[in-house]
Each structure stands twice: as structure tokens, then as C-alpha cells.
């Protein structure tokens, strides 16, 4: 399948601003989709992942971020690689950071002529 470049996408498919809803924390996806699909308890999943139940509970609750090391574990365990787990965490973190810094950002000048 040929790769589609962003400039080739229809305009309605291009995300041009920050989404109105916070992207899901990867732990919520794990809790609501992955564990039920695998029919695994938190205890069994933690054992298979080689982590404590408490650590997994904190991730599932969205209280603790998925670190690169945890993404490697999850990606191997799910067979989908670590990149997806890190992208979900990054999207979640960036959305929250932008919301938290909204007032500060309004006071910071924007230099659009600067070289990227």
C-alpha cells in the first residue's frame, strides 16, 4: 500500500488544531479494551508483564504515565510494538500540557518567521 502524504489527504481528515477531548490515556485503553479481550485479571497481566499489581493498577487508572520501558513491555506483550503506546501517552500528555499552559501561552509572543 503506498504511503499517503499529509498534503494528499482530504482537508476534512487533517487535524489542524488541538482536539476538544483529551486523548485517552494508554492505561485506559489497556483496562477497557486489552485486558477484557485477553480475559486476564490485573494480577495475571502484571505477572505476565513482570511488574507489580500496584504499578499496573496505577497505569490502568491513568495516574502513572507509560514510560518507554513500559511501552516496550506492552508492545512485546500485545505484539504491536512500543511506538503505539508511546504515541498514545505523548498525545495525552501534550493535550494536558497545552491546557495547563493556556494562560501562559497567551502571553508568549509567537515568532512564525523563525527557521524551524
Helices and strands as residue ranges (DSSP letters): G 6-8, G 11-13, H 26-29, I 30-34, H 35-38, H 42-49, H 53-60, H 68-78, H 82-100, H 102-107
